[in-house]
Amino acid sequence: MAGSIPLLLFKTGVATSLVIDETQLGPHSWPRAMLIGLIGLGALWGVVRWRVGSSKGETTSDLEQCDLVKLILGILSVTTYGAAITLIGFALSTFLFLLCWFPLGGIRNILTIMVNSALGTCILLYLFLKVAYLPLPRGIGAFDSLTVGFYRILGIY
Amino acid sequence: MDILQNLLVGLSHLFGVIPFFLLLAGIFTGVIAGALPGISFVNAMALALPFTYVMQPINAMIFLSGLYCGGVFGGSISSILINIPGSPGSLPATWDGYPMTRRGESARALGIAITCSAIGGVGSALMMIFVSPPFANFALRFGQPEFFAATILGLVSVVAIAKGNMLTSLISLFVGLTVGAIGLDPLYAIPRLTFGWTVLDNGVSFVVVLIGMFAIGEVLGWISSRKSVSYKPTSATKARLPGIKELLKLKGAIARGTGIGCVIGAIPGTGAIIGAIIAYGVEKHVSPHGDRFGTGVDEGLAAPETAKNATTGTATIPLLTLGIPGSAATAIMLAALMLHGVNPGPMLFITGTDLVYTVFAAYLVANILMIAVGMLVARAFTLLMTIPPAILFGFITILCLVGAFGVRNNIADVYICIGFGILGFLLQKFNVPTAPLILGVILGPLAERYFLTSMIAYDNDFLIFFTRPLSGFIMFLAFAFLIWSFWAPIKTLTTRLRIIFSVG
């Protein structure tokens, strides 16, 4: 397993692009060497694990001690937030993300959730747009107009 | 004399209104971020990076220098008050600092930590100021083979010193090197490992990997944790600085801590935690009170605190003189310099003297100002700890993703950041060290560029790295590090072979 992923990368990402003149180091020499190293180490790791066995000295993971439901929800919420930034704009996606995140993190008071989400979004908008001058995505279509309107209300535009 | 003159010029730049304000802001941000468990100062530096885009290069470096120096100390506040290290380098402060708090001596413990950190930091800054220029002059003799050898030394020492199984550290390193190879080749502009996705043509930014693995990984670790920890301190959070007599009693611990920290800091891949732990171990053996270490002994706190901040200045020497970062914190400083079009290396000491000496001045002054800032933040610590973790980590997530986006204004970096965040979380859970991976991403492209240009310049002669005296010496050091890191398994193997052959 540990060597199979780099082997796959080697076959698809490096070896098929160019015919390399074997007397001269080409653009694929370095990544090829790294992948060969990774394949070799992965194979060695597999051999060591097989020899040691699962009964003694194997590193167990701490994954069993995690709340897997919350982990999956956390990953989903962060990933959805990342995807939503370009679609619906930074302002709206941030507000919605915080609305979802705070209850997931254990905050139950509706007022705390709403106030922190709204205030936090506004403060972040000022920081990123007025201080750091970052060109944050405004969303597409109607969300773009919505974001611009919101920026005008806040005095950012 | 040149050094002193240039340092005075640097100080004059530093004491302008905006630069001084940025230095203070950096120190405050670093101390607060370091003091809060769950956010290390490295995360804070990565999160602060987008805000440096609009600054002048000098101001950006002043801000990050203040953040770095303050952040390395900040973790000691939570270590001493609530027995939770705010950053990895502050772990030893829990061993003797927290017992002092339990005895009702938190004010004295905080005072010792603040003062010793400042002394160590100033010592390291002075070392950086007086060692960097002659080392930079020396580094002008470096050719591509020497730079390649120095990068290899950095990579090997990261693996040698990484926690955990050596094999997993090597795998982590090679994953990082492979990730660093993604994108257009540095010489021929041919895409590698991009699978036809043009977004990957520019490669994977190490800042994005850093933010993802450290910060997002930490966020996922918190959200999935079943434990609910109360972070409220149970005693007073005011600091009392030690008097001259108390400091004189600790002079041995302070001197040893400074020396150890300065040496360890200069080695790529080490950093504050290694300096602090080694200093604690040495002090335990040397101190007449060594047998009472762990019960709240002054030297047990003073030595690691001094060593911790003594790593900061010398860790910046390889960054400024060779352009090779040796730690995550200096890697972020490298990112800031590159984003502003400044190339660190020996030439920077000729073309960018103002910037270099202003950074030196910033380190010196930051470690002094840290005393006042540390005392203020310690007093406000109770207030900081009332912030619910859900709110803190929510905003950290947003800062991370915006920081990742801001590197190249490319939404693909946000997805890469999240991906590496999940990877970082999983690696932590499976006890695979992440430092080798991150440094592999950072140093891999550098190593490749130096390697290929050396091969072009010296007709594909692989032996050039060993036949040139300087690069040969550096490669020998790398080899020595490698042997030292594999010494235990080599010894075990030779012992077994001896048994087999003697039995036979």
Interface residues (C-beta under 8 A of the other chain):
Chain A: A2 P6 L9 T12 G13 V14 S17 L18 T23 Q24 L25 G26 P27 H28 S29 W30 P31 M34 L35 G37 L38 L41 G42 L44 W45 V48 T59 S61 D62 L63 Q65 C66 D67 L68 K70 L71 L73 G74 I75 V78 T79 Y81 G82 A83 I85 T86 F90 T94 F97 L98 W101 F102 L104 G105 G106 I107 N116 G120 L124 L127 F128 V131 A132 Y133 L134 P135 L136 P137
Chain B: P50 F51 Y53 V54 N165 L167 T168 L170 I171 F174 V175 L177 T178 A181 I182 D185 L187 Y188 I190 P191 R192 L193 T194 F195 I216 V219 L220 I223 S224 S225 R226 S228 P388 P389 A390 I391 F393 G394 F395 T397 I398 L401 V402 F405 G406 N409 I411 V414 Y415 C417 I418 G421 I422 L426 Q428 K429 F430 N431 G444 E448 F451 L452 M455 N460
